[in-house]
Amino acid sequence: MSPTNTPKLTAQDKKWMAQDDARVLISAGVIQDDRARLSRAIKEVKNIASQKEKEAKAAKKVAKVPMSKNPKTKK
């Protein structure tokens, strides 16, 4: 389901997207067949997820602070 404000894709855009998706799927298959490479990728995914969790926690903390009390925001 796409958001209503997303522009419609042209036929060429759809073709490019399909080609890119095909390359991604091929790469995923190659990675999944190489246990060592897959293991390293999974380790990196966990690192990325951990960093994103920290960023989300910080964002939630900032979102709870009223603008007038946020020391880095000027009126």
Biopython code that builds the backbone (N, CA, C, O; Angstrom):
import numpy as np
from Bio.PDB.StructureBuilder import StructureBuilder

atoms = [
    (1, "MET", "N", (0.850, -1.172, 0.000)),
    (1, "MET", "CA", (0.000, 0.000, 0.000)),
    (1, "MET", "C", (0.897, 1.236, 0.000)),
    (1, "MET", "O", (1.776, 1.350, 0.854)),
    (2, "SER", "N", (0.696, 2.160, -0.935)),
    (2, "SER", "CA", (1.507, 3.357, -0.995)),
    (2, "SER", "C", (0.725, 4.552, -0.468)),
    (2, "SER", "O", (-0.497, 4.616, -0.598)),
    (3, "PRO", "N", (1.448, 5.501, 0.129)),
    (3, "PRO", "CA", (0.781, 6.704, 0.633)),
    (3, "PRO", "C", (0.146, 7.481, -0.520)),
    (3, "PRO", "O", (0.597, 7.393, -1.662)),
    (4, "THR", "N", (-0.890, 8.230, -0.213)),
    (4, "THR", "CA", (-1.611, 8.959, -1.254)),
    (4, "THR", "C", (-0.798, 10.098, -1.836)),
    (4, "THR", "O", (-1.077, 10.533, -2.953)),
    (5, "ASN", "N", (0.205, 10.599, -1.114)),
    (5, "ASN", "CA", (1.004, 11.709, -1.615)),
    (5, "ASN", "C", (2.207, 11.242, -2.440)),
    (5, "ASN", "O", (3.001, 12.071, -2.885)),
    (6, "THR", "N", (2.353, 9.953, -2.650)),
    (6, "THR", "CA", (3.448, 9.426, -3.447)),
    (6, "THR", "C", (3.105, 9.568, -4.924)),
    (6, "THR", "O", (2.027, 9.161, -5.356)),
    (7, "PRO", "N", (4.033, 10.155, -5.707)),
    (7, "PRO", "CA", (3.735, 10.293, -7.128)),
    (7, "PRO", "C", (3.648, 8.925, -7.805)),
    (7, "PRO", "O", (4.306, 7.970, -7.393)),
    (8, "LYS", "N", (2.829, 8.852, -8.846)),
    (8, "LYS", "CA", (2.688, 7.601, -9.573)),
    (8, "LYS", "C", (3.980, 7.329, -10.328)),
    (8, "LYS", "O", (4.616, 8.242, -10.855)),
    (9, "LEU", "N", (4.351, 6.063, -10.369)),
    (9, "LEU", "CA", (5.561, 5.674, -11.079)),
    (9, "LEU", "C", (5.272, 5.509, -12.563)),
    (9, "LEU", "O", (4.228, 4.990, -12.959)),
    (10, "THR", "N", (6.213, 5.958, -13.367)),
    (10, "THR", "CA", (6.091, 5.756, -14.807)),
    (10, "THR", "C", (6.443, 4.307, -15.111)),
    (10, "THR", "O", (6.959, 3.591, -14.253)),
    (11, "ALA", "N", (6.163, 3.887, -16.319)),
    (11, "ALA", "CA", (6.516, 2.525, -16.735)),
    (11, "ALA", "C", (8.021, 2.322, -16.630)),
    (11, "ALA", "O", (8.479, 1.256, -16.219)),
    (12, "GLN", "N", (8.796, 3.346, -17.000)),
    (12, "GLN", "CA", (10.263, 3.237, -16.922)),
    (12, "GLN", "C", (10.715, 3.134, -15.474)),
    (12, "GLN", "O", (11.611, 2.351, -15.160)),
    (13, "ASP", "N", (10.103, 3.919, -14.587)),
    (13, "ASP", "CA", (10.440, 3.842, -13.161)),
    (13, "ASP", "C", (10.162, 2.440, -12.622)),
    (13, "ASP", "O", (10.964, 1.881, -11.873)),
    (14, "LYS", "N", (9.018, 1.880, -13.011)),
    (14, "LYS", "CA", (8.667, 0.535, -12.555)),
    (14, "LYS", "C", (9.670, -0.494, -13.068)),
    (14, "LYS", "O", (10.034, -1.428, -12.353)),
    (15, "LYS", "N", (10.112, -0.318, -14.309)),
    (15, "LYS", "CA", (11.095, -1.247, -14.872)),
    (15, "LYS", "C", (12.417, -1.138, -14.114)),
    (15, "LYS", "O", (13.011, -2.157, -13.761)),
    (16, "TRP", "N", (12.887, 0.098, -13.859)),
    (16, "TRP", "CA", (14.124, 0.290, -13.114)),
    (16, "TRP", "C", (14.012, -0.294, -11.703)),
    (16, "TRP", "O", (14.950, -0.911, -11.198)),
    (17, "MET", "N", (12.859, -0.091, -11.082)),
    (17, "MET", "CA", (12.650, -0.627, -9.738)),
    (17, "MET", "C", (12.700, -2.155, -9.757)),
    (17, "MET", "O", (13.315, -2.776, -8.890)),
    (18, "ALA", "N", (12.054, -2.742, -10.742)),
    (18, "ALA", "CA", (12.053, -4.205, -10.859)),
    (18, "ALA", "C", (13.461, -4.729, -11.090)),
    (18, "ALA", "O", (13.840, -5.759, -10.531)),
    (19, "GLN", "N", (14.241, -4.028, -11.909)),
    (19, "GLN", "CA", (15.621, -4.444, -12.155)),
    (19, "GLN", "C", (16.457, -4.338, -10.879)),
    (19, "GLN", "O", (17.248, -5.230, -10.571)),
    (20, "ASP", "N", (16.275, -3.250, -10.147)),
    (20, "ASP", "CA", (17.001, -3.080, -8.894)),
    (20, "ASP", "C", (16.589, -4.142, -7.882)),
    (20, "ASP", "O", (17.441, -4.729, -7.215)),
    (21, "ASP", "N", (15.292, -4.392, -7.766)),
    (21, "ASP", "CA", (14.797, -5.428, -6.856)),
    (21, "ASP", "C", (15.374, -6.795, -7.228)),
    (21, "ASP", "O", (15.726, -7.582, -6.350)),
    (22, "ALA", "N", (15.471, -7.072, -8.518)),
    (22, "ALA", "CA", (16.034, -8.346, -8.966)),
    (22, "ALA", "C", (17.494, -8.464, -8.527)),
    (22, "ALA", "O", (17.919, -9.524, -8.066)),
    (23, "ARG", "N", (18.261, -7.384, -8.666)),
    (23, "ARG", "CA", (19.670, -7.407, -8.234)),
    (23, "ARG", "C", (19.769, -7.633, -6.726)),
    (23, "ARG", "O", (20.622, -8.387, -6.258)),
    (24, "VAL", "N", (18.897, -6.979, -5.976)),
    (24, "VAL", "CA", (18.901, -7.136, -4.516)),
    (24, "VAL", "C", (18.595, -8.592, -4.141)),
    (24, "VAL", "O", (19.259, -9.173, -3.282)),
    (25, "LEU", "N", (17.589, -9.167, -4.793)),
    (25, "LEU", "CA", (17.224, -10.561, -4.499)),
    (25, "LEU", "C", (18.350, -11.528, -4.868)),
    (25, "LEU", "O", (18.597, -12.499, -4.153)),
    (26, "ILE", "N", (19.020, -11.264, -5.968)),
    (26, "ILE", "CA", (20.151, -12.109, -6.359)),
    (26, "ILE", "C", (21.261, -12.003, -5.319)),
    (26, "ILE", "O", (21.829, -13.015, -4.909)),
    (27, "SER", "N", (21.568, -10.789, -4.896)),
    (27, "SER", "CA", (22.605, -10.588, -3.876)),
    (27, "SER", "C", (22.231, -11.279, -2.572)),
    (27, "SER", "O", (23.079, -11.888, -1.920)),
    (28, "ALA", "N", (20.964, -11.182, -2.198)),
    (28, "ALA", "CA", (20.507, -11.833, -0.967)),
    (28, "ALA", "C", (20.701, -13.343, -1.058)),
    (28, "ALA", "O", (21.122, -13.982, -0.094)),
    (29, "GLY", "N", (20.394, -13.901, -2.211)),
    (29, "GLY", "CA", (20.576, -15.337, -2.392)),
    (29, "GLY", "C", (22.034, -15.751, -2.279)),
    (29, "GLY", "O", (22.354, -16.774, -1.674)),
    (30, "VAL", "N", (22.915, -14.949, -2.865)),
    (30, "VAL", "CA", (24.356, -15.236, -2.789)),
    (30, "VAL", "C", (24.825, -15.173, -1.337)),
    (30, "VAL", "O", (25.579, -16.036, -0.889)),
    (31, "ILE", "N", (24.384, -14.163, -0.610)),
    (31, "ILE", "CA", (24.776, -14.002, 0.796)),
    (31, "ILE", "C", (24.243, -15.164, 1.627)),
    (31, "ILE", "O", (24.960, -15.691, 2.478)),
    (32, "GLN", "N", (23.005, -15.566, 1.396)),
    (32, "GLN", "CA", (22.409, -16.653, 2.173)),
    (32, "GLN", "C", (23.116, -17.983, 1.925)),
    (32, "GLN", "O", (23.101, -18.858, 2.791)),
    (33, "ASP", "N", (23.726, -18.145, 0.774)),
    (33, "ASP", "CA", (24.430, -19.386, 0.470)),
    (33, "ASP", "C", (25.849, -19.430, 1.040)),
    (33, "ASP", "O", (26.490, -20.480, 1.028)),
    (34, "ASP", "N", (26.336, -18.297, 1.536)),
    (34, "ASP", "CA", (27.690, -18.212, 2.091)),
    (34, "ASP", "C", (27.558, -18.010, 3.599)),
    (34, "ASP", "O", (27.289, -16.903, 4.065)),
    (35, "ARG", "N", (27.750, -19.095, 4.357)),
    (35, "ARG", "CA", (27.498, -19.038, 5.810)),
    (35, "ARG", "C", (28.330, -17.977, 6.521)),
    (35, "ARG", "O", (27.816, -17.264, 7.383)),
    (36, "ALA", "N", (29.606, -17.865, 6.170)),
    (36, "ALA", "CA", (30.464, -16.882, 6.831)),
    (36, "ALA", "C", (29.998, -15.458, 6.511)),
    (36, "ALA", "O", (29.932, -14.602, 7.394)),
    (37, "ARG", "N", (29.682, -15.224, 5.263)),
    (37, "ARG", "CA", (29.216, -13.897, 4.853)),
    (37, "ARG", "C", (27.877, -13.574, 5.511)),
    (37, "ARG", "O", (27.659, -12.448, 5.959)),
    (38, "LEU", "N", (26.995, -14.545, 5.569)),
    (38, "LEU", "CA", (25.698, -14.353, 6.209)),
    (38, "LEU", "C", (25.874, -14.034, 7.687)),
    (38, "LEU", "O", (25.201, -13.155, 8.224)),
    (39, "SER", "N", (26.778, -14.749, 8.339)),
    (39, "SER", "CA", (27.036, -14.522, 9.754)),
    (39, "SER", "C", (27.538, -13.100, 10.004)),
    (39, "SER", "O", (27.101, -12.439, 10.946)),
    (40, "ARG", "N", (28.456, -12.634, 9.158)),
    (40, "ARG", "CA", (28.964, -11.262, 9.299)),
    (40, "ARG", "C", (27.858, -10.246, 9.047)),
    (40, "ARG", "O", (27.779, -9.230, 9.737)),
    (41, "ALA", "N", (27.017, -10.509, 8.075)),
    (41, "ALA", "CA", (25.913, -9.592, 7.764)),
    (41, "ALA", "C", (24.927, -9.515, 8.923)),
    (41, "ALA", "O", (24.460, -8.434, 9.280)),
    (42, "ILE", "N", (24.616, -10.661, 9.503)),
    (42, "ILE", "CA", (23.689, -10.688, 10.646)),
    (42, "ILE", "C", (24.267, -9.908, 11.821)),
    (42, "ILE", "O", (23.545, -9.197, 12.519)),
    (43, "LYS", "N", (25.568, -10.046, 12.034)),
    (43, "LYS", "CA", (26.220, -9.299, 13.116)),
    (43, "LYS", "C", (26.078, -7.794, 12.871)),
    (43, "LYS", "O", (25.804, -7.037, 13.802)),
    (44, "GLU", "N", (26.261, -7.367, 11.636)),
    (44, "GLU", "CA", (26.115, -5.948, 11.304)),
    (44, "GLU", "C", (24.673, -5.481, 11.436)),
    (44, "GLU", "O", (24.422, -4.358, 11.873)),
    (45, "VAL", "N", (23.739, -6.320, 11.067)),
    (45, "VAL", "CA", (22.316, -5.975, 11.227)),
    (45, "VAL", "C", (22.014, -5.734, 12.700)),
    (45, "VAL", "O", (21.290, -4.798, 13.041)),
    (46, "LYS", "N", (22.561, -6.567, 13.566)),
    (46, "LYS", "CA", (22.344, -6.387, 15.005)),
    (46, "LYS", "C", (22.957, -5.080, 15.487)),
    (46, "LYS", "O", (22.362, -4.388, 16.314)),
    (47, "ASN", "N", (24.150, -4.729, 14.976)),
    (47, "ASN", "CA", (24.784, -3.454, 15.344)),
    (47, "ASN", "C", (23.936, -2.278, 14.878)),
    (47, "ASN", "O", (23.735, -1.315, 15.619)),
    (48, "ILE", "N", (23.445, -2.362, 13.654)),
    (48, "ILE", "CA", (22.605, -1.295, 13.112)),
    (48, "ILE", "C", (21.321, -1.171, 13.929)),
    (48, "ILE", "O", (20.902, -0.061, 14.261)),
    (49, "ALA", "N", (20.700, -2.291, 14.250)),
    (49, "ALA", "CA", (19.465, -2.276, 15.031)),
    (49, "ALA", "C", (19.700, -1.646, 16.401)),
    (49, "ALA", "O", (18.875, -0.870, 16.885)),
    (50, "SER", "N", (20.824, -1.982, 17.020)),
    (50, "SER", "CA", (21.149, -1.420, 18.327)),
    (50, "SER", "C", (21.307, 0.100, 18.244)),
    (50, "SER", "O", (20.808, 0.830, 19.100)),
    (51, "GLN", "N", (22.000, 0.566, 17.213)),
    (51, "GLN", "CA", (22.191, 1.999, 17.038)),
    (51, "GLN", "C", (20.859, 2.697, 16.782)),
    (51, "GLN", "O", (20.604, 3.772, 17.326)),
    (52, "LYS", "N", (20.020, 2.093, 15.962)),
    (52, "LYS", "CA", (18.717, 2.691, 15.664)),
    (52, "LYS", "C", (17.844, 2.746, 16.920)),
    (52, "LYS", "O", (17.081, 3.696, 17.101)),
    (53, "GLU", "N", (17.951, 1.741, 17.783)),
    (53, "GLU", "CA", (17.192, 1.742, 19.033)),
    (53, "GLU", "C", (17.636, 2.905, 19.920)),
    (53, "GLU", "O", (16.812, 3.566, 20.553)),
    (54, "LYS", "N", (18.964, 3.150, 19.958)),
    (54, "LYS", "CA", (19.479, 4.272, 20.745)),
    (54, "LYS", "C", (18.973, 5.597, 20.176)),
    (54, "LYS", "O", (18.592, 6.496, 20.927)),
    (55, "GLU", "N", (18.970, 5.714, 18.854)),
    (55, "GLU", "CA", (18.486, 6.930, 18.214)),
    (55, "GLU", "C", (16.999, 7.138, 18.482)),
    (55, "GLU", "O", (16.558, 8.261, 18.730)),
    (56, "ALA", "N", (16.235, 6.064, 18.432)),
    (56, "ALA", "CA", (14.800, 6.161, 18.694)),
    (56, "ALA", "C", (14.549, 6.573, 20.141)),
    (56, "ALA", "O", (13.666, 7.386, 20.415)),
    (57, "LYS", "N", (15.313, 6.021, 21.050)),
    (57, "LYS", "CA", (15.164, 6.368, 22.468)),
    (57, "LYS", "C", (15.473, 7.852, 22.678)),
    (57, "LYS", "O", (14.761, 8.542, 23.408)),
    (58, "ALA", "N", (16.532, 8.335, 22.037)),
    (58, "ALA", "CA", (16.887, 9.751, 22.151)),
    (58, "ALA", "C", (15.798, 10.626, 21.533)),
    (58, "ALA", "O", (15.457, 11.672, 22.085)),
    (59, "ALA", "N", (15.257, 10.208, 20.404)),
    (59, "ALA", "CA", (14.206, 10.979, 19.741)),
    (59, "ALA", "C", (12.966, 11.064, 20.619)),
    (59, "ALA", "O", (12.347, 12.123, 20.722)),
    (60, "LYS", "N", (12.602, 9.956, 21.250)),
    (60, "LYS", "CA", (11.436, 9.955, 22.133)),
    (60, "LYS", "C", (11.663, 10.870, 23.329)),
    (60, "LYS", "O", (10.749, 11.558, 23.783)),
    (61, "LYS", "N", (12.889, 10.868, 23.830)),
    (61, "LYS", "CA", (13.219, 11.718, 24.969)),
    (61, "LYS", "C", (13.089, 13.190, 24.571)),
    (61, "LYS", "O", (12.517, 13.987, 25.314)),
    (62, "VAL", "N", (13.614, 13.547, 23.414)),
    (62, "VAL", "CA", (13.537, 14.933, 22.939)),
    (62, "VAL", "C", (12.091, 15.321, 22.663)),
    (62, "VAL", "O", (11.686, 16.449, 22.943)),
    (63, "ALA", "N", (11.323, 14.410, 22.125)),
    (63, "ALA", "CA", (9.928, 14.705, 21.782)),
    (63, "ALA", "C", (9.094, 15.013, 23.017)),
    (63, "ALA", "O", (8.088, 15.716, 22.922)),
    (64, "LYS", "N", (9.494, 14.503, 24.160)),
    (64, "LYS", "CA", (8.748, 14.733, 25.396)),
    (64, "LYS", "C", (9.094, 16.070, 26.039)),
    (64, "LYS", "O", (8.355, 16.547, 26.901)),
    (65, "VAL", "N", (10.202, 16.681, 25.638)),
    (65, "VAL", "CA", (10.640, 17.942, 26.235)),
    (65, "VAL", "C", (9.955, 19.094, 25.521)),
    (65, "VAL", "O", (10.058, 19.206, 24.299)),
    (66, "PRO", "N", (9.254, 19.958, 26.260)),
    (66, "PRO", "CA", (8.641, 21.124, 25.628)),
    (66, "PRO", "C", (9.721, 21.992, 24.984)),
    (66, "PRO", "O", (10.836, 22.072, 25.498)),
    (67, "MET", "N", (9.405, 22.635, 23.876)),
    (67, "MET", "CA", (10.395, 23.420, 23.142)),
    (67, "MET", "C", (11.051, 24.487, 24.019)),
    (67, "MET", "O", (12.246, 24.741, 23.872)),
    (68, "SER", "N", (10.312, 25.107, 24.912)),
    (68, "SER", "CA", (10.868, 26.151, 25.749)),
    (68, "SER", "C", (11.891, 25.616, 26.747)),
    (68, "SER", "O", (12.724, 26.374, 27.245)),
    (69, "LYS", "N", (11.837, 24.324, 27.041)),
    (69, "LYS", "CA", (12.779, 23.737, 28.000)),
    (69, "LYS", "C", (13.922, 23.009, 27.319)),
    (69, "LYS", "O", (14.840, 22.545, 27.995)),
    (70, "ASN", "N", (13.891, 22.895, 25.997)),
    (70, "ASN", "CA", (14.959, 22.219, 25.268)),
    (70, "ASN", "C", (16.125, 23.194, 25.156)),
    (70, "ASN", "O", (16.001, 24.215, 24.480)),
    (71, "PRO", "N", (17.272, 22.901, 25.809)),
    (71, "PRO", "CA", (18.382, 23.843, 25.854)),
    (71, "PRO", "C", (18.999, 24.141, 24.483)),
    (71, "PRO", "O", (19.641, 25.178, 24.316)),
    (72, "LYS", "N", (18.823, 23.273, 23.521)),
    (72, "LYS", "CA", (19.437, 23.483, 22.216)),
    (72, "LYS", "C", (18.517, 24.226, 21.250)),
    (72, "LYS", "O", (18.893, 24.479, 20.105)),
    (73, "THR", "N", (17.331, 24.571, 21.701)),
    (73, "THR", "CA", (16.362, 25.255, 20.837)),
    (73, "THR", "C", (16.221, 26.689, 21.301)),
    (73, "THR", "O", (16.033, 26.954, 22.489)),
    (74, "LYS", "N", (16.313, 27.620, 20.349)),
    (74, "LYS", "CA", (16.137, 29.035, 20.677)),
    (74, "LYS", "C", (14.762, 29.473, 20.226)),
    (74, "LYS", "O", (14.229, 28.982, 19.231)),
    (75, "LYS", "N", (14.194, 30.407, 20.974)),
    (75, "LYS", "CA", (12.882, 30.957, 20.610)),
    (75, "LYS", "C", (13.025, 31.966, 19.511)),
    (75, "LYS", "O", (12.031, 32.540, 19.067)),
]
sb = StructureBuilder()
sb.init_structure("model")
sb.init_model(0)
sb.init_chain("A")
sb.init_seg("    ")
for serial, (resi, resn, name, xyz) in enumerate(atoms, 1):
    if name == "N":
        sb.init_residue(resn, " ", resi, " ")
    sb.init_atom(name, np.array(xyz, "f"), 0.0, 1.0, " ", f" {name:<3s}", serial, name[0])
structure = sb.get_structure()
